[in-house]
Amino acid sequence: MRQQTLAGSFTLTGVGIHSGNTVRITVHPAEADFGRVFLVAGKSIPAQVAYVIDTERNTTLGRDGVSVATVEHLLSALAGCGIDNARIEVEGAEVPILDGSALPFIEAIQAVGTVAQGRPPRALTLTAELRREDGASRIVARPCPVFRLEVTTAFTTWPQGHSVQIATIEPTSSNNYAREIAPARTFAFRHEVETLLASGLAKGGSLENALIITPPDTFSTPLRLPSEWCRHKMLDMIGDFALADARLRMEVVAVRPGHRINIQFVRALVAEAQLQKNQETGMDWTLDIEEIRALMPHRYPFLLVDRILDLKPGKHVVGMKNVTINEPFFQGHFPAQAVMPGVLIIEAMAQTAGLMLLSLPDNKGKLAFIAGIEKARFRKPVVPGDTLIIEASVLWVRNVMGRVRMTARVEGTVVTECEMTYALKEKITPSYDEVFAKLDLAPSQGNGAGSNSAGGHANGKPIHESGDASEQGNEGEGDRV
């Protein structure tokens, strides 16, 4: 199996369902290992779960002050057709809703065709069951050699909407996706429409791009598929799970799924699963805590990175820090209302960036030091129970100096961001004699305890040439090591 991209570009124009504005996307082919990346207002936003900033009635990605909403239908179509790499230019604030399904995207993909690339795709697998719950919603994933989905819908006010749909999502079965899942439209209950409009959502919604349900059995237009609402939930899940940025090999069973729990689960999936870069490179894309300890000189309580989720040595890294109430700094830093010190968030970000730099073979054995911090912003407190997802990307490198841009997020919301200049230094472990020579405390060269040479001893205490031991005891107190 090989990665795939488009054989040509396509453009689609339509209304944004939430903004009501006319928006346009152009989807282009991309090179192997590029991934699926949105280009918005001159900035790139990778289609990865680390960039999710909102899950209210849609999935929104954001970075550096720009965002793109309603990405799930397009990503579902790309994943359903096995498109691993694509450049997605967006003119507007969201992806057009079109007819409310993924079918127009599928038709555009089929019109331009796909091409195989020379690299195997990345795969995300499980070695044990993974489970997440959010109220009445539940998602469970288990090891499986293919991506198999089972989705159950259940509504407290509409018992007739209970349905179970099962599908296997493989690029080789994209025709099944096109027939059985892609045509399913987004839906809403009639009593929800006014609430959505009052919330500033669904300004572009209409009977042409949504299925309106009036329980128990009235639909705004005829159903395209049996249990179309349940199949649309599956469509959304495929799009949200595409933010794992890998081909999935697992069985996923979901009860009452929605964007919020979907994204919560994908975050957990990326953190817990074994993300494999294909074997031809011989390089892992993740680092566990023991591998981190092998690269970093830091140790408890000052090692502030628990795991590296995605690593492109010398270019890009995504790390994770679980913040618990047992952190030693919580004992004295706002103990009545625990808040993680901002300087330690910056330190966690610096350590994550340091791992990206130190993972290069040429930097083996070196140390990474902070040389400068700019554009630092602290946007939200970090408290016990939060999981920091830290991203760092290299801006420029010149010899042993360089600069990185770093962002820390909690639940997709940016909490801290900055740019940092670093310097790489050779790690030097001084000898015992070198330490004493630097401090002018070299061991006595004489044969007797009463030697008066520099660094000798008087009354068993070290002295300096400039004075006796009693006068030297408090000199420079607080400045000398």
Protein Blocks (a to p, Z undefined) as FASTA:
>chain_A
ZZdddfbdcddddddfklopacddddddddehkbpaddeehiacddbfklpcbfghiacd
deehiacehklmmmmmmmmnopabdcdddedjbdceklopaklmmmmmmmnopaddfbdc
dddddfbdcdddehjbccdddddfbdcdddddddfklmklgccddddddfklmmmmmmmm
mmpccdddfklmmmmmmnopaklgcfklcccdddfkbcfbdcfbghklmmmmmmmmmmmm
mmnopacddddddehiafklmmmmmmmmmmmmccdddfklopafbdcfklmmmmpmbdcf
kbcbfbdfbdcehkaccddddddfklmklmmgokllccddfklmmmmmmmmmmmmmmmpm
klgoiacddfbdehiacfbdcdehiacddddddfbdchjbccddddddeehiafbdcddd
ddddddddddfklmmmmnopaccfbfbfkbcbehiaeehiacdfkbcfklmmmgoihjaZ
Z
